[in-house]
Structures are given as C-alpha cells and as structure tokens.
Amino acid sequence: MTERTVTGMSANSDDGRRRIKSVDKAFLIIQALREQGNAGAGVTTVADAVGMSKGSAHTYLNTLKQHGVVTEQNGRYRLGLQLLELGEYAKRQNLVYQCAQDPVDEIATRTGELARLVVKEQGYGVYLYKAEGDNAIETTIQPGQREYLHCTSQGKAILAHLSESEVREIVDERGLPARTEDTITDIDELLDELEEIRERGVAFSRSESTRGMRCVASPVHAPDGSVVAAIGVCGPMSRLQGDRFTEEIPDIVRNAANIVEINIQMNRNS
C-alpha cells in the first residue's frame, strides 16, 4: 500500500512524523534572513540560500511580510519585530523563567560574574535568562540562543540527569562537535563525566565552549524529579580558580537551583 501524499506536505520526515513542506520552507527563509544579519537580503539571495525559485521565494517573503514576520525596504528583507513579540510571550509563559529570575539575579550579584539560566529544547540548551554582576565578562550570547549541551556546564548539568538512552539519542542527533581543544568529543568520556556530575551535584566547564572561560552549573528539577533547566555562573579562568571555583560558587549555584525548584513547586500548587 502506497502512502497518500497531500499537496504541500511531505509523506514522512526522517523521524516518521508528517511535516508540511511549506512550513519547513518558511522557517528556512526565516533562518536565512537571520544569518544575513542587519544587512538583510534580496529575493535572489534568499532563493539561493533555501534552494527555491525567485518567484517562490518572493511569494513566501510577501506572505511572511503580511504577518509581520518579515519587513522589506528597497527590495531588502529583514526579520520583523513580530518575532520579538512572540519570543517575549513564549519566555514570559515559561514557568522556569518566572521562578528563576530573582535567584539568577542574586547569584550574579553575589559572585560579581555572569549568571545564566538554560533550558533543554529539541536536544539543545536554550539560554532563557542572564544576569550580569559587577565584574561580568561581556558575551554575545543572548536569551533565545541555542547551544550544544555537551560543551557547557549548564548543558552537562542537564544531560547528567537524563537517562543514558536519552543522552545517546541527543548525541546521535546533534553530535559532539568540538568548540575548543578541551571540548569532550567522545561519548564514553562524556558519559563518565555525567556520572561524576550526578554524584557531586554540580557540573564544571573548563574552556570547553570558550577558551579561557570557566563555568559552574547546577540542575533544576521539576516536582516529579525530571530535569527542566540548569543555572550556572561563568567567568574568566583567572577569577574562577581554587576553592572559589570548586567550592564557593558550586554552593551558591546549588542553593539557587534549590530555590528555583521550591518556587516551581509553590507556583504549581497555588
């Protein structure tokens, strides 16, 4: 028996679930415009980037423009602020975000460093919130940005509290790309470190995502015990060393994660 196909819809994706081709193409265009940055892009550039005809690209762009997702000026297209509204709404509706802002602000103030909240989504870590202490390093990472889980302390704190099969599935899908020469790129080495993280309750990153930067993170659990996020503190190696790196800051992030967990449970019970 052959599978029935629907106009504009692929029969099956690689994971066996049906997908609408036109929606896939629309998001490819959005991603292409994101990669073009402030300069924007013309129809030809967009068409080439997503592999479609100029006519089709123009139709998609005009449709996205009508919905405020894309803007156009002098033939150049850019992402519209409608996406900002949608993103802000999604963030505000996230219970972890609601419960973690004050604790993240507090650990940034106490440590003087950069504090970040990360959640897991589709096998990536998504930065949901950040707070900067008085001595925080400057970073280009913004809320909403995605990162591989295996190369950050927050990501490893999350992975450590997933099942081995879940970790392997994420690695199969996303890989273990090297961000620096210190990034873990071997699955067995990663699994060994995740076991150590579970035992001590915190995860460390030593120049694994950015050279010269160290991070400490602790997982945040939902009332049912599942891991929903991680809170971390990041700073230069010159300041995050010795007992401050291995004891003082780990205690701070563990306590903050515990407060977030209590906040989540109180909010769900209210």
Order of alpha helices (4+ residues) and beta strands (2+ residues): beta-beta-alpha-alpha-alpha-beta-beta-alpha-alpha-beta-beta-beta-alpha-alpha-alpha-beta-beta-beta-alpha
